[in-house]
Amino acid sequence: MIQKYPYIFGDKVFSHVFCDEIINTFKKKKQEAAITGLGLKKEFRDSDVSLHDEAHFVYKQVNPLIAKMNKQLGWNVQIDYPETFQFTKYGLNQHYHWHHDTHSEPYSGTHKDILLRNKTRKISISICLSDPEEYEGGEFMLDLRNTNAEKPTYISHPCMKNKGSVVVFLSHLWHTVKPVTSGTRYSSVLWYVGNPYV
């Protein structure tokens, strides 16, 4: 399935107050080195993350936006709810290599999280929580491979350096976070799951 508009960038969608509330609430929580399906490989993904089920104030703001974008962009994919909220810190030289958020198969029917059983990721959102003067590098980029052979594959948007800006995209799109060259970049990520595509 190839969508005409598989992503959207939004400049300063969320307020500084909201972003600061996320940072102040979760940066004092214990963070761990990020792990992927490849395990702990810092050459592929190097960041510090924490997961939070109790992020209700985040869901309250983000869920309506996702529902709106799903309809407005013509995706109309069936989704049920977000996975556990992820808070991420990128320090000096930390990054995330090219990847996509989907898995090769839906979550197992015996997954430890009952809500994820037999579900698949469909929509992702990344929220920039830091002010642009607080860090350098750390650019978020998308790879639109297989969408248009006549245009450059890699895209970014200047707004993704702005606090409160977002990118909402279909979870199968390849994306990356370039290495942070100074300062600290905070972001948050949510993945919205639903029944497997048929």
Solvent accessible surface area in square Angstrom, and as a share of the most:
residue,aa,sasa,rsa
1,M,137,0.61
2,I,123,0.63
3,Q,31,0.14
4,K,165,0.70
5,Y,115,0.44
6,P,9,0.06
7,Y,59,0.23
8,I,50,0.26
9,F,34,0.14
10,G,16,0.15
11,D,79,0.41
12,K,123,0.52
13,V,63,0.36
14,F,15,0.06
15,S,62,0.40
16,H,97,0.43
17,V,118,0.68
18,F,5,0.02
19,C,0,0.00
20,D,56,0.29
21,E,77,0.35
22,I,0,0.00
23,I,19,0.10
24,N,90,0.46
25,T,41,0.24
26,F,1,0.00
27,K,106,0.45
28,K,156,0.66
29,K,84,0.36
30,K,167,0.71
31,Q,43,0.19
32,E,108,0.48
33,A,37,0.29
34,A,3,0.02
35,I,112,0.57
36,T,28,0.16
37,G,92,0.88
38,L,102,0.51
39,G,27,0.26
40,L,100,0.50
41,K,96,0.41
42,K,110,0.47
43,E,132,0.59
44,F,40,0.17
45,R,23,0.09
46,D,25,0.13
47,S,2,0.02
48,D,36,0.19
49,V,20,0.11
50,S,10,0.07
51,L,110,0.55
52,H,10,0.04
53,D,102,0.53
54,E,94,0.42
55,A,0,0.00
56,H,129,0.57
57,F,54,0.23
58,V,0,0.00
59,Y,34,0.13
60,K,164,0.69
61,Q,87,0.39
62,V,0,0.00
63,N,56,0.29
64,P,81,0.51
65,L,28,0.14
66,I,1,0.00
67,A,61,0.47
68,K,120,0.51
69,M,16,0.07
70,N,16,0.08
71,K,156,0.66
72,Q,109,0.49
73,L,26,0.13
74,G,41,0.39
75,W,10,0.04
76,N,106,0.54
77,V,13,0.07
78,Q,76,0.34
79,I,43,0.22
80,D,61,0.32
81,Y,66,0.25
82,P,24,0.15
83,E,15,0.07
84,T,34,0.20
85,F,0,0.00
86,Q,11,0.05
87,F,0,0.00
88,T,1,0.01
89,K,64,0.27
90,Y,9,0.03
91,G,14,0.13
92,L,113,0.56
93,N,96,0.49
94,Q,24,0.11
95,H,32,0.14
96,Y,27,0.10
97,H,93,0.42
98,W,41,0.14
99,H,17,0.07
100,H,68,0.30
101,D,12,0.06
102,T,31,0.18
103,H,86,0.39
104,S,116,0.75
105,E,122,0.54
106,P,51,0.32
107,Y,34,0.13
108,S,60,0.39
109,G,37,0.36
110,T,114,0.67
111,H,46,0.21
112,K,189,0.80
113,D,50,0.26
114,I,123,0.63
115,L,111,0.55
116,L,14,0.07
117,R,89,0.32
118,N,87,0.44
119,K,31,0.13
120,T,19,0.11
121,R,33,0.12
122,K,8,0.03
123,I,0,0.00
124,S,0,0.00
125,I,1,0.00
126,S,7,0.05
127,I,1,0.01
128,C,0,0.00
129,L,0,0.00
130,S,0,0.00
131,D,26,0.13
132,P,55,0.34
133,E,146,0.65
134,E,85,0.38
135,Y,4,0.02
136,E,111,0.50
137,G,14,0.13
138,G,1,0.01
139,E,71,0.32
140,F,8,0.03
141,M,41,0.18
142,L,0,0.00
143,D,3,0.01
144,L,26,0.13
145,R,101,0.37
146,N,130,0.67
147,T,52,0.31
148,N,70,0.36
149,A,107,0.83
150,E,158,0.71
151,K,134,0.57
152,P,112,0.70
153,T,52,0.30
154,Y,122,0.46
155,I,40,0.20
156,S,50,0.32
157,H,79,0.35
158,P,111,0.69
159,C,5,0.03
160,M,7,0.03
161,K,49,0.21
162,N,34,0.17
163,K,16,0.07
164,G,0,0.00
165,S,0,0.00
166,V,4,0.02
167,V,0,0.00
168,V,1,0.00
169,F,3,0.01
170,L,1,0.00
171,S,0,0.00
172,H,77,0.34
173,L,8,0.04
174,W,79,0.28
175,H,9,0.04
176,T,5,0.03
177,V,10,0.06
178,K,69,0.29
179,P,63,0.40
180,V,0,0.00
181,T,83,0.48
182,S,47,0.30
183,G,41,0.40
184,T,42,0.24
185,R,3,0.01
186,Y,35,0.13
187,S,2,0.01
188,S,0,0.00
189,V,27,0.16
190,L,1,0.01
191,W,25,0.09
192,Y,7,0.02
193,V,0,0.00
194,G,0,0.00
195,N,72,0.37
196,P,52,0.32
197,Y,116,0.44
198,V,194,1.12
